[in-house]
Amino acid sequence: MKDLSIKKLYYSISEVSKITNIEQYVLRYWETEFEQLKPQKNRAGNRIYTNKDIQLILHIKNLLRERKYTIEGAKKIMENYAPDKVLQTNSEPESVNVIENEEPQIVSKEKTSLQKDLEEIKTVLELLVSKL
């Protein structure tokens, strides 16, 4: 059995599916929705994903499944996406280290947006707590 913890240059769609815990058909669908996700294809026409592609997929997964953005909302956030500066997510399997030795960073525009969202959430929570 293959050990997916070994860092490779290219991964097949089935390997990426196992690494990210996302179904293959979802990965293909996300390619149609997110212009940043464009894996190369080999001579046989099979998709080959790089580590940056996997990092991008994990970022999209975080936006859609953990932070509960719609696809349209995630697309707007992805407009400011810088592939080398992305938040590390908890959804990443421990056996695979896709982002090695990199500090978690947020793109500046996204950071201010996140700060505003957090302040709004804090205000709403304070109102709810005060009504209890």
Contact map, one row per residue, 1 for C-alpha under 8 A:
111000000000000000000000000000000000000000000000000000000000000000000000000000000000000000000000000000000000000000000000000000000000
111100000000000000000000000000000000000000000000000000000000000000000000000000000000000000000000000000000000000000000000000000000000
111111000000000000000000000000000000000000000000000000000000000000000000000000000000000000000000000000000000000000000000000000000000
011111100000001000100000000000000000000000000000000000000000000000000000000000000000000000000011000000000000000000000000000000000000
001111100000000000000000000000000000000000000000000000000000000000000000000000000000000000000011100000000000000000000000000000000000
001111110000000000000000000000000000000000000000000000000000000000000000000000000000000000000001000000000000000000000000000000000000
000111111000000000000000000000000000000000000000000000000000000000000000000000000000000000000000110000000000000000000000000000000000
000001111110000000000000000000000000000000000000001000000000000000000000000000000000000000000000000000000000000000000000000000000000
000000111110000000000000000000000000000000000000011000000000000000000000000000000000000000000000000000000000000000000000000000000000
000000011111000000000000000000000000000000000001111000000000000000000000000000000000000000000000000000000000000000000000000000000000
000000011111101100000000000000000000000000000001110000000000000000000000000000000000000000000000000000000000000000000000000000000000
000000000111111100000000000000000000000000000111100000000000000000000000000000000000000000000000000000000000000000000000000000000000
000000000011111110000001001000000000000000000011100000000000000000000000000000000000000000000000000000000000000000000000000000000000
000000000001111111000001000000000000000000000000000000000000000000000000000000000000000000000000000000000000000000000000000000000000
000100000011111111100000000000000000000000000000000000000000000000000000000000000000000000000000000000000000000000000000000000000000
000000000011111111111100000000000000000000000000100001000000000000000000000000000000000000000000000000000000000000000000000000000000
000000000000111111111111001000000000000000000000000000000000000000000000000000000000000000000000000000000000000000000000000000000000
000000000000011111111100000000000000000000000000000000000000000000000000000000000000000000000000000000000000000000000000000000000000
000100000000001111111000000000000000000000000000000000000000000000000000000000000000000000011001000000000000000000000000000000000000
000000000000000111111100000000000000000000000000000001001100000000000000000000000000000000111000000000000000000000000000000000000000
000000000000000111111110000000000000000000000000000000000000000000000000000000000000000000000000000000000000000000000000000000000000
000000000000000111011111011000000000000000000000000000000000000000000000000000000000000000000000000000000000000000000000000000000000
000000000000000010001111111000000000000000000000000000000000000000000000000000000000000000000000000000000000000000000000000000000000
000000000000110010000111111100000000000000000000000000000000000000000000000000000000000000000000000000000000000000000000000000000000
000000000000000000000011111110000000000000000000000000000000000000000000000000000000000000000000000000000000000000000000000000000000
000000000000000000000111111111000000000000000000000000000000000000000000000000000000000000000000000000000000000000000000000000000000
000000000000100010000111111111100000000000000000000000001000000000000000000000000000000000000000000000000000000000000000000000000000
000000000000000000000001111111110000000000000000000000000000000000000000000000000000000000000000000000000000000000000000000000000000
000000000000000000000000111111111000000000000000000000000000000000000000000000000000000000000000000000000000000000000000000000000000
000000000000000000000000011111111100100000000000000000000000000000000000000000000000000000000000000000000000000000000000000000000000
000000000000000000000000001111111110110000000000000000000000000000000000000000000000000000000000000000000000000000000000000000000000
000000000000000000000000000111111110000000000000000000000000000000000000000000000000000000000000000000000000000000000000000000000000
000000000000000000000000000011111110000000000000000000000000000000000010000000000000000000000000000000000000000000000000000000000000
000000000000000000000000000001111111100000000000000000000000000000000000001000000000000000000000000000000000000000000000000000000000
000000000000000000000000000000111111110000000000000000000000000000000000000000000000000000000000000000000000000000000000000000000000
000000000000000000000000000000000111110000000000000000000000000000000000000000000000000000000000000000000000000000000000000000000000
000000000000000000000000000001100111111000000000000010011000000000000000000000000000000000000000000000000000000000000000000000000000
000000000000000000000000000000100011111100000000000010000000000000000000000000000000000000000000000000000000000000000000000000000000
000000000000000000000000000000000000111110000011110010000000000000000000000000000000000000000000000000000000000000000000000000000000
000000000000000000000000000000000000011111000011100000000000000000000000000000000000000000000000000000000000000000000000000000000000
000000000000000000000000000000000000001111111111000000000000000000000000000000000000000000000000000000000000000000000000000000000000
000000000000000000000000000000000000000111111111000000000000000000000000000000000000000000000000000000000000000000000000000000000000
000000000000000000000000000000000000000011111100000000000000000000000000000000000000000000000000000000000000000000000000000000000000
000000000000000000000000000000000000000011111100000000000000000000000000000000000000000000000000000000000000000000000000000000000000
000000000000000000000000000000000000000011111110000000000000000000000000000000000000000000000000000000000000000000000000000000000000
000000000001000000000000000000000000000011111111000000000000000000000000000000000000000000000000000000000000000000000000000000000000
000000000001100000000000000000000000001111001111100000000000000000000000000000000000000000000000000000000000000000000000000000000000
000000000111100000000000000000000000001111000111110000000000000000000000000000000000000000000000000000000000000000000000000000000000
000000000111100100000000000000000000001100000011111111000000000000000000000000000000000000000000000000000000000000000000000000000000
000000001110000000000000000000000000001000000001111111000000000000000000000000000000000000000000000000000000000000000000000000000000
000000011100000000000000000000000000000000000000111111100000000000000000000000000000000000000000011000000000000000000000000000000000
000000000000000000000000000000000000000000000000111111110000000000000000000000000010000000000000000000000000000000000000000000000000
000000000000000000000000000000000000111000000000111111111000000000000000000000000000000000000000000000000000000000000000000000000000
000000000000000100010000000000000000000000000000111111111100000000000000000000000000000000000000010000000000000000000000000000000000
000000000000000000000000000000000000000000000000001111111110000000000000000000000010000000000000011000000000000000000000000000000000
000000000000000000000000000000000000100000000000000111111111000000000000000000000010000000000000000000000000000000000000000000000000
000000000000000000010000001000000000100000000000000011111111100000000000000000000000000000000000000000000000000000000000000000000000
000000000000000000010000000000000000000000000000000001111111110000000000000000000000000010110000000000000000000000000000000000000000
000000000000000000000000000000000000000000000000000000111111111000000000000000000000011110000000000000000000000000000000000000000000
000000000000000000000000000000000000000000000000000000011111111100000000010000000000000000000000000000000000000000000000000000000000
000000000000000000000000000000000000000000000000000000001111111111000000000000000000000000000000000000000000000000000000000000000000
000000000000000000000000000000000000000000000000000000000111111111100000000000000000000010100000000000000000000000000000000000000000
000000000000000000000000000000000000000000000000000000000011111111111000010000000000000000000000000000000000000000000000000000000000
000000000000000000000000000000000000000000000000000000000001111111111110010000000000000000000000000000000000000000000000000000000000
000000000000000000000000000000000000000000000000000000000000111111111000000000000000000000000000000000000000000000000000000000000000
000000000000000000000000000000000000000000000000000000000000111111110000000000000000000000000000000000000000000000000000000000000000
000000000000000000000000000000000000000000000000000000000000011111111000000000000000000000000000000000000000000000000000000000000000
000000000000000000000000000000000000000000000000000000000000001111111100000000000000000000000000000000000000000000000000000000000000
000000000000000000000000000000000000000000000000000000000000001110111111110000000000000000000000000000000000000000000000000000000000
000000000000000000000000000000000000000000000000000000000000000100011111110000000000000000000000000000000000000000000000000000000000
000000000000000000000000000000001000000000000000000000000000000100001111111000000000000000000000000000000000000000000000000000000000
000000000000000000000000000000000000000000000000000000000000000000001111111100000000000000000000000000000000000000000000000000000000
000000000000000000000000000000000000000000000000000000000000000000001111111110000000000000000000000000000000000000000000000000000000
000000000000000000000000000000000000000000000000000000000001001100001111111111000000000000000000000000000000000000000000000000000000
000000000000000000000000000000000100000000000000000000000000000000000011111111100000000000000000000000000000000000000000000000000000
000000000000000000000000000000000000000000000000000000000000000000000001111111110000000000000000000000000000000000000000000000000000
000000000000000000000000000000000000000000000000000000000000000000000000111111111000000000000000000000000000010000000000000000000000
000000000000000000000000000000000000000000000000000000000000000000000000011111111000000000000000000000000000000000000000000000000000
000000000000000000000000000000000000000000000000000000000000000000000000001111111000000000000000000000000000000000000000000000000000
000000000000000000000000000000000000000000000000000000000000000000000000000111111100000000000000000000000010110000000000000000000000
000000000000000000000000000000000000000000000000000000000000000000000000000011111110110000000000000000000010000000000000000000000000
000000000000000000000000000000000000000000000000000000000000000000000000000000011111110000000000000000000010000000000000000000000000
000000000000000000000000000000000000000000000000000100110000000000000000000000001111110000000000000000000000000000000000000000000000
000000000000000000000000000000000000000000000000000000000000000000000000000000000111110000000000000000000000000000000000000000000000
000000000000000000000000000000000000000000000000000000000000000000000000000000001111111000000000000000011110000000000000000000000000
000000000000000000000000000000000000000000000000000000000010000000000000000000001111111100000000000000011110000000000000000000000000
000000000000000000000000000000000000000000000000000000000010000000000000000000000000111110000000000000011100000000000000000000000000
000000000000000000000000000000000000000000000000000000000010000000000000000000000000011111000000001000010000000000000000000000000000
000000000000000000000000000000000000000000000000000000000110010000000000000000000000001111110000000000000000000000000000000000000000
000000000000000000000000000000000000000000000000000000000000000000000000000000000000000111111000000000000000000000000000000000000000
000000000000000000010000000000000000000000000000000000000100010000000000000000000000000011111000000000000000000000000000000000000000
000000000000000000110000000000000000000000000000000000000100000000000000000000000000000011111101100000000000000000000000000000000000
000000000000000000110000000000000000000000000000000000000000000000000000000000000000000001111111100000000000000000000000000000000000
000000000000000000000000000000000000000000000000000000000000000000000000000000000000000000011111100000000000000000000000000000000000
000110000000000000000000000000000000000000000000000000000000000000000000000000000000000000001111100000000000000000000000000000000000
000111000000000000100000000000000000000000000000000000000000000000000000000000000000000000011111110000000000000000000000000000000000
000010100000000000000000000000000000000000000000000000000000000000000000000000000000000000011111111100000000000000000000000000000000
000000100000000000000000000000000000000000000000001001100000000000000000000000000000000000000001111100000000000000000000000000000000
000000000000000000000000000000000000000000000000001000100000000000000000000000000000000100000000111111000000000000000000000000000000
000000000000000000000000000000000000000000000000000000000000000000000000000000000000000000000000111111000000000000000000000000000000
000000000000000000000000000000000000000000000000000000000000000000000000000000000000000000000000001111100000000000000000000000000000
000000000000000000000000000000000000000000000000000000000000000000000000000000000000000000000000001111110000000000000000000000000000
000000000000000000000000000000000000000000000000000000000000000000000000000000000000000000000000000011111000000000000000000000000000
000000000000000000000000000000000000000000000000000000000000000000000000000000000000111100000000000001111100000000000000000000000000
000000000000000000000000000000000000000000000000000000000000000000000000000000000000111000000000000000111110000000000000000000000000
000000000000000000000000000000000000000000000000000000000000000000000000000000000000111000000000000000011111011000000000000000000000
000000000000000000000000000000000000000000000000000000000000000000000000000000011100110000000000000000001111111000000000000000000000
000000000000000000000000000000000000000000000000000000000000000000000000000000000000000000000000000000000111111100000000000000000000
000000000000000000000000000000000000000000000000000000000000000000000000000000010000000000000000000000000011111110000000000000000000
000000000000000000000000000000000000000000000000000000000000000000000000000010010000000000000000000000000111111111000000000000000000
000000000000000000000000000000000000000000000000000000000000000000000000000000000000000000000000000000000111111111100000000000000000
000000000000000000000000000000000000000000000000000000000000000000000000000000000000000000000000000000000001111111110000000000000000
000000000000000000000000000000000000000000000000000000000000000000000000000000000000000000000000000000000000111111111000000000000000
000000000000000000000000000000000000000000000000000000000000000000000000000000000000000000000000000000000000011111111100000000000000
000000000000000000000000000000000000000000000000000000000000000000000000000000000000000000000000000000000000001111111110000000000000
000000000000000000000000000000000000000000000000000000000000000000000000000000000000000000000000000000000000000111111111000000000000
000000000000000000000000000000000000000000000000000000000000000000000000000000000000000000000000000000000000000011111111100000000000
000000000000000000000000000000000000000000000000000000000000000000000000000000000000000000000000000000000000000001111111110000000000
000000000000000000000000000000000000000000000000000000000000000000000000000000000000000000000000000000000000000000111111111000000000
000000000000000000000000000000000000000000000000000000000000000000000000000000000000000000000000000000000000000000011111111100000000
000000000000000000000000000000000000000000000000000000000000000000000000000000000000000000000000000000000000000000001111111110000000
000000000000000000000000000000000000000000000000000000000000000000000000000000000000000000000000000000000000000000000111111111000000
000000000000000000000000000000000000000000000000000000000000000000000000000000000000000000000000000000000000000000000011111111100000
000000000000000000000000000000000000000000000000000000000000000000000000000000000000000000000000000000000000000000000001111111110000
000000000000000000000000000000000000000000000000000000000000000000000000000000000000000000000000000000000000000000000000111111111000
000000000000000000000000000000000000000000000000000000000000000000000000000000000000000000000000000000000000000000000000011111111100
000000000000000000000000000000000000000000000000000000000000000000000000000000000000000000000000000000000000000000000000001111111110
000000000000000000000000000000000000000000000000000000000000000000000000000000000000000000000000000000000000000000000000000111111111
000000000000000000000000000000000000000000000000000000000000000000000000000000000000000000000000000000000000000000000000000011111111
000000000000000000000000000000000000000000000000000000000000000000000000000000000000000000000000000000000000000000000000000001111111
000000000000000000000000000000000000000000000000000000000000000000000000000000000000000000000000000000000000000000000000000000111111
000000000000000000000000000000000000000000000000000000000000000000000000000000000000000000000000000000000000000000000000000000011111
